[in-house]
Amino acid sequence: MEHLLRRIQAALDSAVAAGEAQGCPPALALAIRHAVFSGGARIRPQLCLAVALACGDDRPELADGAAAAIELLHCASLVHDDLPAFDDAATRRGAPTVHRLHGERLAILAGDALIVCAFQSLARAAVRAPERLAPILETIGRGVGMPFGIVAGQAWECEPQVDLADYQRAKTGSLFAAATMAGAQAAGSDPAPWRAFGDWLGEAYQVADDIRDAAADAEMIGKPTGRDVALGRPSMARELGVPEAIRRFDRLVAGTAAAIPSCRGAAQLRALVTTESERLVPKTWARRSDRIAA
């Protein structure tokens, strides 16, 4: 998937550089760059581009813009999620979080600026296919905002009671579904068949995140672990135990592969799912957790 990563990097470089005109606040520009370019697997924009390719990718500049917008929105959510009001995390992607390095005020502003930057970059990318812009904006906006996007998912942590499935579907799954559907829309295809693929993978990703928080070490995943217990957050690993959560993750990965629509890029998409699932929850973890449980 190196070709996808090169496209994503170029699109992110262009999007961030557009906000760095002479005279912009230099400290804020540095905070934004740190938020975007301090690492990350870029799985959401990879999905967007992989689906666009599977659907013909006849407007690659629009697919690149959609992929960049999705990653910028994801980065914004991480900046805000790490703030003292939420996780108060010291590290992210193996580096200091934005508020620890640049201060809380600039972190809030960087997250806000990234949200605006995402939609600006998408608008610029749609010049040659303006008729496709409105549906993509609706899809991505739905994956981020109310009532079921990542903002709603974060807000569930502020409620006295929460349904675990609703929480995880909004906080993580919504942006995965937006990525797959926007990729299809960027290529002029019907997004509906791609929703289930994004939903399945998003749920798998959240379960993996719960497992990693409970079973991995901070150096491996690049951020603090044990936060779900410390903050009393809903977690599949807490609810089911790590061994059963890993088995649930495996079932979700299988469901993700099965949900890929018939297309010329199906093999590549399955390969992406397999590679990412092994990165998130290595098979050795299942064997180790079974021995511990026994």
C-alpha positions in Angstrom: 0.0 0.0 0.0 3.0 2.3 -0.4 1.4 4.1 -3.3 -1.6 4.9 -1.2 0.6 6.3 1.6 2.5 8.5 -1.0 -0.8 9.9 -2.2 -2.0 10.6 1.4 1.3 12.2 2.4 1.1 14.6 -0.7 -2.5 15.5 0.0 -1.8 16.2 3.7 1.3 18.2 2.8 -0.7 20.3 0.5 -3.7 20.8 2.9 -1.5 21.9 5.8 0.8 24.1 3.7 -2.3 26.0 2.5 -2.8 27.4 6.0 0.8 28.5 6.4 0.8 31.7 4.3 3.2 34.4 5.4 1.9 36.2 8.4 0.1 33.2 10.0 0.6 32.6 13.7 3.9 30.5 13.7 3.3 28.7 17.0 -0.2 27.5 15.9 1.3 26.4 12.6 3.9 24.3 14.5 1.2 22.7 16.7 -0.9 21.8 13.6 2.1 20.2 11.9 2.9 18.2 15.1 -0.7 17.0 15.2 -0.7 15.8 11.6 2.9 14.6 11.0 4.0 13.0 14.2 3.2 9.5 13.0 0.1 7.3 12.5 -0.9 4.3 10.4 -3.2 6.4 8.1 -5.6 3.5 7.9 -8.7 5.7 7.4 -7.4 7.6 4.4 -5.9 4.3 3.0 -9.4 2.8 3.1 -10.9 5.8 1.4 -8.3 5.6 -1.5 -8.5 1.8 -1.7 -12.3 2.0 -2.1 -11.9 4.8 -4.7 -9.5 2.6 -6.7 -11.9 -0.4 -6.5 -14.6 1.9 -7.9 -12.5 3.2 -10.8 -10.8 6.3 -9.2 -11.8 8.5 -12.2 -11.2 11.6 -10.1 -8.1 10.9 -8.1 -7.7 14.5 -6.9 -11.1 14.3 -5.3 -10.3 11.0 -3.7 -7.1 12.4 -2.3 -9.0 15.4 -1.0 -11.5 13.2 0.7 -8.8 11.0 2.2 -6.9 14.0 3.5 -10.1 15.5 5.0 -10.8 12.3 6.9 -7.3 12.1 8.3 -7.3 15.7 9.3 -10.6 15.3 11.1 -9.2 12.2 12.8 -6.1 14.1 13.9 -8.3 16.9 15.3 -10.3 14.4 17.3 -7.0 13.0 18.8 -5.8 16.4 19.8 -9.0 17.2 21.6 -9.3 13.6 23.1 -5.8 14.0 24.6 -6.6 17.3 26.4 -6.7 17.5 30.2 -10.5 17.8 30.1 -10.7 14.3 28.6 -7.7 11.8 28.7 -4.9 14.2 29.8 -2.6 12.0 27.8 1.2 12.7 27.8 2.0 10.8 24.6 0.4 10.0 21.3 2.0 8.0 18.4 5.2 7.8 20.5 5.6 11.6 20.8 4.4 14.2 23.3 0.8 15.2 22.8 0.1 18.6 21.3 -1.0 20.2 24.6 2.1 18.9 26.4 4.4 20.2 23.7 2.6 23.4 22.7 0.2 24.2 25.6 -3.5 23.7 26.1 -4.6 26.8 24.4 -2.8 26.1 21.1 -3.9 22.5 21.2 -7.6 23.6 21.3 -7.0 26.0 18.5 -5.0 23.4 16.5 -7.8 20.9 16.7 -10.3 23.6 15.7 -8.1 24.7 12.7 -7.7 21.1 11.5 -11.5 20.7 11.3 -11.8 23.8 9.1 -8.7 22.7 7.1 -10.3 19.3 6.4 -13.3 20.8 4.7 -11.3 23.5 2.9 -9.0 20.8 1.4 -12.0 18.8 0.3 -13.6 21.9 -1.4 -10.4 22.7 -3.3 -10.2 19.1 -4.5 -13.7 19.1 -5.9 -13.1 21.8 -8.5 -13.2 19.3 -11.4 -16.2 17.3 -10.0 -18.3 19.9 -8.1 -21.4 17.7 -8.5 -19.8 15.1 -6.2 -18.9 17.5 -3.4 -22.3 17.8 -1.6 -22.8 14.1 -1.0 -19.2 13.6 0.2 -19.6 16.6 2.6 -22.7 15.0 4.0 -21.1 11.6 4.4 -18.0 12.9 6.1 -19.9 15.4 8.2 -22.2 12.6 9.4 -19.2 10.6 10.4 -17.9 13.4 12.6 -20.8 15.4 14.1 -24.1 14.8 15.7 -26.0 12.6 16.2 -23.9 9.6 15.6 -20.4 10.8 14.6 -17.1 10.9 16.6 -18.2 14.1 18.5 -21.3 12.2 19.7 -19.0 9.2 20.6 -16.8 11.5 22.8 -19.9 13.0 24.4 -21.1 9.6 25.5 -18.2 9.6 28.0 -20.0 12.6 29.7 -23.3 10.6 30.2 -24.1 8.7 33.4 -25.1 5.6 31.4 -24.0 4.5 28.0 -24.6 1.5 25.7 -21.2 0.1 24.8 -22.2 -0.6 21.2 -23.6 2.9 20.6 -20.5 4.4 22.2 -18.1 2.5 20.1 -20.1 2.8 16.9 -20.0 6.6 17.2 -16.5 7.2 18.6 -14.7 4.9 16.1 -16.9 3.2 13.6 -18.6 6.3 12.2 -15.4 7.6 10.6 -14.5 4.3 9.1 -17.9 4.1 7.5 -17.4 7.6 6.2 -14.0 6.7 4.8 -15.3 3.8 2.7 -18.4 5.5 1.6 -16.6 8.8 0.7 -14.1 6.8 -1.3 -16.9 5.3 -3.4 -18.6 8.7 -3.8 -15.3 10.3 -4.9 -15.2 7.8 -7.8 -18.8 8.5 -8.7 -20.1 5.2 -7.3 -23.0 4.3 -5.0 -21.7 4.4 -1.4 -24.4 2.2 0.1 -22.7 -1.2 -0.6 -19.6 0.1 1.1 -21.2 1.1 4.4 -21.1 -2.4 6.0 -17.4 -2.8 5.2 -16.6 0.4 7.1 -19.0 -0.5 9.9 -17.5 -3.9 10.5 -13.9 -2.6 10.3 -14.7 0.3 12.6 -16.1 -2.0 15.2 -13.1 -4.3 14.9 -10.8 -1.3 15.3 -12.5 -0.1 18.5 -12.4 -3.6 20.0 -8.7 -3.7 19.1 -8.1 -0.4 20.8 -9.8 -1.7 24.0 -7.6 -4.8 23.9 -4.4 -2.8 23.3 -5.3 -0.5 26.2 -5.6 -3.5 28.5 -2.9 -5.9 27.1 -0.2 -3.8 25.4 2.6 -1.6 26.8 2.8 2.1 26.2 6.0 1.9 24.2 4.5 -0.5 21.7 1.3 1.5 21.0 2.9 5.0 21.5 0.4 6.2 24.1 -0.5 5.5 27.7 -2.2 2.2 28.5 -4.7 1.4 31.2 -6.7 4.5 30.6 -10.1 2.8 30.2 -9.9 1.5 33.7 -8.4 4.7 35.1 -11.1 6.9 33.5 -14.0 4.4 33.9 -14.6 4.4 30.2 -16.7 1.7 28.4 -14.5 -1.1 27.1 -15.0 -4.4 25.4 -11.9 -5.8 27.2 -13.3 -4.7 30.5 -16.7 -6.2 29.8 -15.7 -9.5 28.3 -12.1 -10.0 29.4 -9.1 -9.9 27.1 -9.3 -13.5 25.8 -13.0 -13.2 24.8 -12.4 -9.7 23.4 -9.7 -11.1 21.1 -12.0 -13.8 19.9 -14.6 -11.1 19.2 -12.0 -9.1 17.3 -11.2 -12.1 15.1 -14.9 -12.6 14.3 -15.2 -8.9 13.4 -12.2 -9.1 11.1 -13.7 -12.1 9.4 -17.0 -10.2 9.0 -15.1 -7.2 7.6 -13.5 -9.3 4.9 -16.9 -10.9 4.0 -18.5 -7.4 3.8 -16.2 -6.3 0.9 -18.4 -5.8 -2.1 -17.5 -7.7 -5.3 -15.1 -5.5 -7.1 -11.8 -5.6 -8.9 -9.9 -4.4 -5.8 -11.4 -7.0 -3.4 -8.1 -8.9 -3.0 -6.2 -5.7 -2.2 -8.8 -4.7 0.3 -8.7 -8.1 2.0 -4.9 -7.8 2.2 -5.2 -4.4 3.8 -7.6 -5.8 6.4 -5.4 -8.8 7.1 -2.2 -6.6 7.5 -4.0 -4.1 9.7 -5.6 -6.7 11.9 -2.2 -8.4 12.6 -0.6 -5.0 13.4 -3.4 -4.2 15.8 -3.8 -7.5 17.6 -0.9 -9.9 16.8 -1.9 -13.6 16.8 0.6 -14.2 19.6 -1.6 -12.2 21.9 -4.4 -14.7 21.5 -2.2 -17.6 22.4 -0.7 -15.7 25.4 -4.1 -14.6 26.8 -5.4 -18.2 26.5 -2.5 -19.5 28.5 -3.0 -16.8 31.2 -6.8 -17.5 31.3 -6.1 -21.2 31.7 
